[in-house]
Amino acid sequence: MKTTIALIALTCTLFVGCKNESADKEKIAQDNIKSYSKTWDLVINEGKVDVLDTAYAADIVLHTNPEIKGIAKSKAYYANFVTGFSNRQFIVKDMFAQGDKLTKYWEFKGTHTGDFMGIPATGKTIDVEGCTIARMVNGKIVEERDFMDNMDFLKQLGLMK
């Protein structure tokens, strides 16, 4: 009888512990979505690139080609979007998270009126969609990897046919 009671108690404890752990992970995921969404609205739509000083972890890695490491270089990368495009609209179409990982499906629109990564202004309007996979630890963005159709982007800028 004592063994049965002990097994029931252990099962209940494990079940409650698993349920609490699952709820904790879901809360972290939802907090990350909220923080991440706000960050990119401020950075791209409002042009407040300095927000990345507190949103990024010190050892942030942007998995681009070539890879970008550190806050200063990452801020410089995204500053190109702010200075290169006027009438910017960064629209998050969908976002979901699981634990420390996020996936964001987005659309970026704007008019190329300034220098963008060495490309002089073309005056062309662009509208591209992409996806970002990110990882956050303790509320800070530690990794990002963006995917978009670069050829379509360059065509819209009038740089390719």
C-alpha positions as a Markdown table, in Angstrom:
| # | Residue | x | y | z |
|---|---|---|---|---|
| 1 | Met | 0.0 | 0.0 | 0.0 |
| 2 | Lys | 2.8 | 2.4 | 0.9 |
| 3 | Thr | 4.5 | 1.7 | -2.4 |
| 4 | Thr | 1.3 | 2.5 | -4.3 |
| 5 | Ile | 0.8 | 5.8 | -2.5 |
| 6 | Ala | 4.4 | 6.7 | -3.1 |
| 7 | Leu | 4.1 | 5.9 | -6.9 |
| 8 | Ile | 0.9 | 8.0 | -7.1 |
| 9 | Ala | 2.6 | 10.9 | -5.3 |
| 10 | Leu | 5.7 | 10.6 | -7.5 |
| 11 | Thr | 3.5 | 10.5 | -10.7 |
| 12 | Cys | 1.6 | 13.6 | -9.6 |
| 13 | Thr | 4.8 | 15.5 | -8.7 |
| 14 | Leu | 6.3 | 14.6 | -12.1 |
| 15 | Phe | 3.2 | 15.6 | -14.0 |
| 16 | Val | 2.9 | 18.9 | -12.2 |
| 17 | Gly | 6.6 | 19.6 | -12.6 |
| 18 | Cys | 6.3 | 18.8 | -16.4 |
| 19 | Lys | 3.2 | 21.0 | -16.7 |
| 20 | Asn | 5.0 | 23.9 | -14.9 |
| 21 | Glu | 8.1 | 23.5 | -17.1 |
| 22 | Ser | 6.0 | 23.6 | -20.2 |
| 23 | Ala | 4.1 | 26.7 | -19.0 |
| 24 | Asp | 7.4 | 28.4 | -18.2 |
| 25 | Lys | 8.7 | 27.6 | -21.7 |
| 26 | Glu | 5.5 | 29.0 | -23.3 |
| 27 | Lys | 5.8 | 32.2 | -21.2 |
| 28 | Ile | 9.4 | 32.7 | -22.3 |
| 29 | Ala | 8.4 | 32.1 | -25.9 |
| 30 | Gln | 5.5 | 34.6 | -25.7 |
| 31 | Asp | 7.7 | 37.2 | -23.9 |
| 32 | Asn | 10.4 | 36.7 | -26.6 |
| 33 | Ile | 7.8 | 37.3 | -29.4 |
| 34 | Lys | 6.6 | 40.5 | -27.7 |
| 35 | Ser | 10.1 | 41.8 | -27.2 |
| 36 | Tyr | 11.3 | 40.8 | -30.7 |
| 37 | Ser | 8.3 | 42.4 | -32.4 |
| 38 | Lys | 8.7 | 45.7 | -30.6 |
| 39 | Thr | 12.5 | 45.8 | -31.3 |
| 40 | Trp | 12.1 | 45.5 | -35.1 |
| 41 | Asp | 9.2 | 47.9 | -35.2 |
| 42 | Leu | 11.4 | 50.5 | -33.5 |
| 43 | Val | 14.5 | 49.7 | -35.4 |
| 44 | Ile | 13.2 | 49.6 | -39.0 |
| 45 | Asn | 9.9 | 51.4 | -39.0 |
| 46 | Glu | 10.9 | 54.2 | -36.6 |
| 47 | Gly | 14.6 | 54.2 | -37.5 |
| 48 | Lys | 15.8 | 53.8 | -33.9 |
| 49 | Val | 18.8 | 51.5 | -34.5 |
| 50 | Asp | 20.3 | 52.3 | -31.1 |
| 51 | Val | 17.5 | 50.1 | -29.6 |
| 52 | Leu | 19.8 | 47.2 | -30.6 |
| 53 | Asp | 22.3 | 48.3 | -27.9 |
| 54 | Thr | 19.9 | 46.7 | -25.4 |
| 55 | Ala | 18.1 | 44.2 | -27.5 |
| 56 | Tyr | 21.2 | 42.3 | -28.7 |
| 57 | Ala | 23.5 | 40.2 | -26.5 |
| 58 | Ala | 27.1 | 41.5 | -26.6 |
| 59 | Asp | 28.1 | 38.4 | -28.7 |
| 60 | Ile | 25.3 | 38.7 | -31.2 |
| 61 | Val | 25.9 | 36.8 | -34.5 |
| 62 | Leu | 24.1 | 37.6 | -37.8 |
| 63 | His | 24.5 | 34.6 | -40.0 |
| 64 | Thr | 25.0 | 36.5 | -43.2 |
| 65 | Asn | 27.7 | 36.2 | -45.8 |
| 66 | Pro | 30.2 | 37.1 | -44.4 |
| 67 | Glu | 29.1 | 36.5 | -40.9 |
| 68 | Ile | 28.6 | 39.6 | -38.7 |
| 69 | Lys | 29.6 | 39.5 | -35.0 |
| 70 | Gly | 29.1 | 42.0 | -32.2 |
| 71 | Ile | 26.6 | 44.8 | -31.5 |
| 72 | Ala | 28.4 | 47.6 | -33.4 |
| 73 | Lys | 28.8 | 45.7 | -36.7 |
| 74 | Ser | 25.2 | 44.4 | -36.4 |
| 75 | Lys | 23.9 | 47.9 | -35.8 |
| 76 | Ala | 25.8 | 49.2 | -38.8 |
| 77 | Tyr | 24.3 | 46.4 | -41.0 |
| 78 | Tyr | 20.8 | 47.3 | -40.1 |
| 79 | Ala | 21.4 | 51.1 | -40.2 |
| 80 | Asn | 21.8 | 50.5 | -44.0 |
| 81 | Phe | 18.1 | 49.8 | -44.2 |
| 82 | Val | 17.2 | 52.9 | -42.3 |
| 83 | Thr | 19.5 | 55.3 | -44.3 |
| 84 | Gly | 19.0 | 53.5 | -47.6 |
| 85 | Phe | 15.2 | 53.5 | -47.7 |
| 86 | Ser | 12.5 | 56.1 | -47.1 |
| 87 | Asn | 8.8 | 55.3 | -46.6 |
| 88 | Arg | 10.0 | 52.1 | -44.9 |
| 89 | Gln | 7.4 | 49.6 | -43.8 |
| 90 | Phe | 8.4 | 46.5 | -42.0 |
| 91 | Ile | 5.4 | 44.3 | -41.5 |
| 92 | Val | 5.5 | 41.1 | -39.5 |
| 93 | Lys | 3.1 | 38.8 | -41.2 |
| 94 | Asp | 3.5 | 35.9 | -38.8 |
| 95 | Met | 5.7 | 34.9 | -35.9 |
| 96 | Phe | 5.9 | 31.9 | -33.7 |
| 97 | Ala | 8.3 | 30.8 | -31.0 |
| 98 | Gln | 9.2 | 27.7 | -29.1 |
| 99 | Gly | 11.4 | 28.1 | -26.1 |
| 100 | Asp | 14.4 | 30.4 | -27.1 |
| 101 | Lys | 13.8 | 30.1 | -30.9 |
| 102 | Leu | 11.7 | 32.4 | -33.0 |
| 103 | Thr | 10.6 | 32.4 | -36.6 |
| 104 | Lys | 9.3 | 35.6 | -38.2 |
| 105 | Tyr | 7.7 | 35.9 | -41.7 |
| 106 | Trp | 8.0 | 39.5 | -42.8 |
| 107 | Glu | 7.5 | 42.0 | -45.6 |
| 108 | Phe | 9.8 | 45.0 | -46.2 |
| 109 | Lys | 8.7 | 47.9 | -48.4 |
| 110 | Gly | 10.4 | 51.2 | -49.1 |
| 111 | Thr | 11.8 | 53.6 | -51.6 |
| 112 | His | 15.6 | 53.4 | -52.3 |
| 113 | Thr | 16.5 | 57.1 | -51.7 |
| 114 | Gly | 19.8 | 56.7 | -49.9 |
| 115 | Asp | 23.0 | 54.7 | -50.0 |
| 116 | Phe | 22.3 | 51.1 | -49.2 |
| 117 | Met | 25.4 | 48.9 | -48.6 |
| 118 | Gly | 27.4 | 50.8 | -51.1 |
| 119 | Ile | 24.5 | 50.9 | -53.7 |
| 120 | Pro | 23.7 | 54.5 | -54.6 |
| 121 | Ala | 20.0 | 55.6 | -54.5 |
| 122 | Thr | 18.0 | 54.3 | -57.5 |
| 123 | Gly | 14.7 | 55.9 | -56.5 |
| 124 | Lys | 13.0 | 52.5 | -57.0 |
| 125 | Thr | 10.3 | 51.2 | -54.8 |
| 126 | Ile | 10.8 | 47.7 | -53.4 |
| 127 | Asp | 8.5 | 45.2 | -51.8 |
| 128 | Val | 10.2 | 41.9 | -50.6 |
| 129 | Glu | 9.2 | 39.2 | -48.3 |
| 130 | Gly | 11.5 | 37.0 | -46.1 |
| 131 | Cys | 11.9 | 35.0 | -43.1 |
| 132 | Thr | 14.1 | 35.3 | -40.0 |
| 133 | Ile | 15.1 | 32.6 | -37.6 |
| 134 | Ala | 16.4 | 34.0 | -34.4 |
| 135 | Arg | 17.4 | 32.7 | -30.9 |
| 136 | Met | 17.0 | 34.7 | -27.7 |
| 137 | Val | 18.6 | 34.0 | -24.3 |
| 138 | Asn | 17.6 | 35.9 | -21.2 |
| 139 | Gly | 15.5 | 38.3 | -23.3 |
| 140 | Lys | 18.5 | 39.2 | -25.6 |
| 141 | Ile | 18.8 | 38.4 | -29.3 |
| 142 | Val | 21.9 | 36.2 | -29.6 |
| 143 | Glu | 21.6 | 34.9 | -33.2 |
| 144 | Glu | 19.7 | 35.8 | -36.4 |
| 145 | Arg | 19.5 | 34.3 | -39.9 |
| 146 | Asp | 17.5 | 36.1 | -42.6 |
| 147 | Phe | 16.2 | 34.5 | -45.8 |
| 148 | Met | 14.8 | 36.5 | -48.7 |
| 149 | Asp | 14.9 | 36.4 | -52.5 |
| 150 | Asn | 18.0 | 38.6 | -53.1 |
| 151 | Met | 17.7 | 38.3 | -56.9 |
| 152 | Asp | 14.1 | 39.7 | -56.8 |
| 153 | Phe | 15.4 | 42.5 | -54.5 |
| 154 | Leu | 18.1 | 43.4 | -56.9 |
| 155 | Lys | 15.7 | 43.3 | -59.8 |
| 156 | Gln | 13.3 | 45.7 | -58.0 |
| 157 | Leu | 16.2 | 48.0 | -57.5 |
| 158 | Gly | 16.8 | 47.9 | -61.2 |
| 159 | Leu | 20.3 | 46.4 | -60.8 |
| 160 | Met | 19.4 | 43.0 | -62.5 |
| 161 | Lys | 17.1 | 41.9 | -65.2 |
